Amino acid sequence: MALRWLIYGAYGYSGKLIAHQAKRRGYHPILAGRNEASLEPVARHLEFEYRNFSLDNIDTVKSQLTDVDLVLNCAGPFSKTAAPLIQACIDTQTHYLDITGEIDVFEYAHSKHQKAKAAGIVLCPGVGFDVIPTDCVAARLNAQMPEATHLKLGFDSGSRMSRGTAKTSIERLGRGGAARVNGQIIDVPHAWHSQWIDFGNGKKCAMTIPWGDVSTAYYTTDIPNIEVYIPASPRLVKKMRRMNWFRFVFNWKWVQRKLKQKLESQPAGPEEKERKDNPTYVWGEISDDRGNTKELRVKVKNGYSLTAEGAVELAVHTLSQKHTGGFYTPSRLYGAKLLDQFTIQ
């Protein structure tokens, strides 16, 4: 494949997994990031070209993309990195993908649909575990019930979070949860709703979380009411609901700083064996106004392994296929058949 692509944030936990996956598949993306001391060893090990630049100056960013056909952004928090890279990609007619899970970033990318369309480029955030499997489940359920009004999605994994994912979660604590109600995304309390769900490995108590599908599943399905669930013990559900009374303190910068500092002593993310030993169970339930419901359960690879494989697959797909410019979700870009690549028995 002659077209050139660039991985920004290639020395983070997920960025390195993606760069190694690209190498295994025989591709040679350019690696990039703001910290040369961290970037250069990764590029040297993989024998990839690298570029060291920050996102502080939009003209500098654009100058680095003039000979690049696609950017895959792996540098979180995406609330800080997505906007400058998306703008630079629009200005240089460069496709943009990322592995965000942040609702506000999905909404920002969607707001640039017309500009991306005019530029003839693809904007597809969420090409990792958030949101590939849940987005494909949503698409498949919607195909079975086109007139659905409510969609519930969820997942269950024994794998621990990466350090970067945990930091992003901390940034959201002060705002609470999120859901889509009557077509609008609204902030809701932590553990707003709870119910018992069989994700595919037995019934478990579960609670709502502010997952990316609250944004993206709407653009995939046009379903106006969307919630996302993860397992949570009844005790944790009670704890999260009590936390709503004082969650505002998590907006204080010094509290955020302290919580993030505690994460620095933790491993960057799960090692290969842990990823192999901890698949993910993905669940979806769709319903209409007449009380009809359908469910779908799939077992997929560990979230971080899926992120590495999915991000590379969608980058290659975007570069090798002709697409009308604009905003896409993963299933809209590739088709719900993408899920089959990650399903395991």
N, C-alpha and C positions, 0 to 999 in steps of 0.2 A: 504494500500500500504506500503510494508515493506521497499522499497528503500528510502534512505535518501537524502534530498535536503536542500540547504542552500540559503537564500536570503541575498545577500550582499548589504549594504546601506538600511537596513530595517527601518531606522528611518527618512528617507526623506519623502516628501509628497507622491510620488507614491509608495515608498517602504512600507509605512504604509498601504496604500490602499490595496496593494497586500497581505501583511501579514494578514490583517483582512479578505480578501476574502478567503485566504487559511483556516483560522479558520472556516469561515462559511461553507466551504465545507468539513470540518472534517479532514483536513490535519494538520500536525505538523512539518513544516519546522524549521530548525535551523535558527535563526536570527543572522546576523553578521554585523560588521562595525568597523570603527576606533575610534569612539567616544563613550566610554562606558557610559558616563553620559547621552547621548541621547538614547543609545541602551537599557540599562537595564530597564527603565520604560516601554518601548514598550513590551519587552519580558515578563516582570512581569505581565503586564495587560493581555496579551494573553496566559500566562502560557506556553511559548515556551522556549526551551533551547536557549542560546545565546553564541556567541564567539566574543571576542574583539580582532581584529588584523588589522594592516594597510597593505598596499600593497607594502611597501618600500623594503622588503626583500623577494625575490622569494622563498627561502627555507622555510621561516616562513609561507608563503601563502600555499605552498605545504603541509606542516605539518598539516595544518588545514583542508585539503581536502582529506586526506588519507581514511577516513571512510564516504565520501560523494559521492553520485552518480551523482548529478547535482548541478550546481551553477546558480542561477538567479541573475544577476548583475543589481542593481537598483541605483548604485552610480554614479552620474554624477559629473563633465563632463567625459564622457566615453572616451574621448581622453586621459585621464590620468589613468583611471581604467581598461579599457578593455584589453590592451596588457598584463599587468602582470597576470590578472586572466585567460586570454585565454592560456598563456604559462603554467601557473600552472595546468590548466585543461588538457592540452595535456599531460603534464608530469605525471599526476596522473590518466589519463584515466577517467576524469570526464566530463560529458556533460556540455556545456556552453550555456546559454541563456542570453539575456539582453533586455533592453527597450530603447536602443539608438535611436536617430534620426540622428546621425552624419554620413555624407557620408564617411568621411575618416575612421571611425570605421568599417563600412560595408566592405569597400575595404580591410582594414587590415584583418578582419576576413576571407574574401574570399581568401586572399593570403595564409592562413593557411589550405586551404582545404586538401591538400595532407597529411599534418602532422596529421590533425584530422582524416582523413580516415585511416591512418596507426595505430592511437591510438584507432580506433573504437568508436569515440565519435562524437556527434552532436554539431556543432557550428551553432547557430541560433540567431543572433542579431535581434533586431527590433520586439520583441514579444508583443509590446504594440500598442497604436493607430498608432504610426509610427513603423511598416508599415502594420499592419494586414489588415485593410479594403481596402486600396488602392492596396495592393499586391494581394488580392483576386479579386478585380475588374479587375486588369490587367490580371490575369490568366483567368478569365471568358471571357473577351473580346478577348484575344488571341486564346481561343478555338473556337471562332466564326470566326476568321480571322487569320489563322496560318501564312499567308504570309505577314502580316502587316509589315510596315517599320517605322511607326510613332505612338507614344503613348503619349497622354496627360492625366494627372490625376489631380485631385483637390479636395478640400474639403472646406466646409463652416460651421463655428460654432460660436455661440455667446458667448461661454465660454471663460473666460480669461485664459491666460497662468499661469502655476505654476511658482513659483520663480525660480526653477531649470531650467525649459525650457527657461525662459527669459534670464537667465545667459548664457546658451549655445548659444542662438541666438546672444547675444552681442559678443561672441567670434568669430562669423562668419562675423560680419559686415564689417570688413576691407577687406575681400576677395571678397565680392560681392555675386552674385548668382552662380548657377551651373546648367548645363544641360548635357545630353548625346547627342553627335552629332557624327554620323557615328561610333557608338560603343565606343567612347571615352568620358570620363567625362572631361568637360572643365569649367573653371571659366568664368563667364559671368557677365556683369554689373547687378546691382540691377534693378528689373523690366525690364529685358531684353526684354521680350515680354509681351504684354497685349492684352486682347480680352474680349468680353462680353460672359459670360457663365451662363447657367441655371444649377446650381448645384443640383436643385431639389426644390427650393423655390423661383423661379423667376430669371430673367436675372440680372446679376450684372457684373460690370467692374471687371476684375481680372488681376493679374500679376504673373509672374513666381517667384518661390522661390527655394532655395537650399534644397529641402526635400529629405529624405532618399531614396525614390523610384528612384531617378536619378541613384542610384547604384543598388538597389535590383531588380527593375522591369526588368532590363536587364537580370539578372540571372534567373528570373522567365519565361520570354517570349522570350529572344534572340532578341528583337526588338532594333534596333540600335539608334533610335532617341527618346528621352524621355524628357518631360518637366512636371513640377508640378506647379499648380496654386492655389492661394487663392483670395478671394474677396479683392478688394482695390479700393477706390474711385478714379476717375480721378485725383483729387487733390493730393492724396497720391502717385499715380503713378508718377506724375510730380516731387513731392518732392523727392522720392526715386531716380529718374533719375538724379536730380540735385546733390544728395548726392554722386553720383559716382565720381564727380570731386574732392572730398576731402575725400573719404572714407578711404584713407590710414591712416588718423589720428586715426581711430578706432583700428588700430594695436598697437598704443602706449599703453604701460602697464598702465600708470597713467590714461589715458582716460578710459580704460577697468575697472580699479579699481574704478573710480568715478561712472561710470554707474552701476556697480554691487552693490556699496554701497547704491545707491538710491533704489535698490530693497529690501534691508533688512527690510524696514519699511512696506512693502506690505505683505498681507497674504500669507501663503505658497502655497495656491492654492484654487480653488473654493470649497465651502462647498457643502454638499450633495444636498440641495435644488437647488442650481445653476446648479449642474450637471444634476439633473433630468429635469430641465426646459430648458436645452440647448442641444438638440440632435445635431448630426453632419450629414450634407449632403455630400455624397461622389459621385464624378462624374468621368467618364472616357470616352475618345474618342480614337478610334483606326482607322488607315487608311492605305491604301496601295498605291503603285505607280500608280495604275489605277484610283485613285480618289474615291474609295469606302470607306465609313466610317460607323462606328457603335458606338453608345453611350450606356452607362449604368449609371443609377442613383440609389443610395440606401440611405435610411435614417437609420442611426445607432445610438447607444447609445452615450452619451457624451464621448469625447476622454479619459478622465481620468477614467471613469467607465469601458470603454472598455479595457483600459490598465490593470486594476486590474483583470478583468475577463479573458482576453485573455492570460495574462502572466501565471496565474495559470493553465488554461486549457492546454496551450502548455507545461508547466512543467510536468504536470500529463501525458499528451500524450507521451512525450519523455521518461518518466520513465516506462510507461506501455507497450510500443510498441517496437518491434525490428527495428532498423534503421541501414542502412549502414553508417559508419562514414563519416564525411565530412561537408562542408558548406551547409546550407539550408536557404531558405527564408521561411516565415511562410506558404505560400500556397504550397510550395514544400514539406514541412514537414508534414503538416496536410491535405492538399487539400483545394481547394477554398470553399468547403462546410463550412469551419470555419466561413465564413462571416455570414452564416444564424443564428448563435448563437447571433449575435449582431444587427441584422436588426429589426427595429421597424416600425409600421404602422403610 
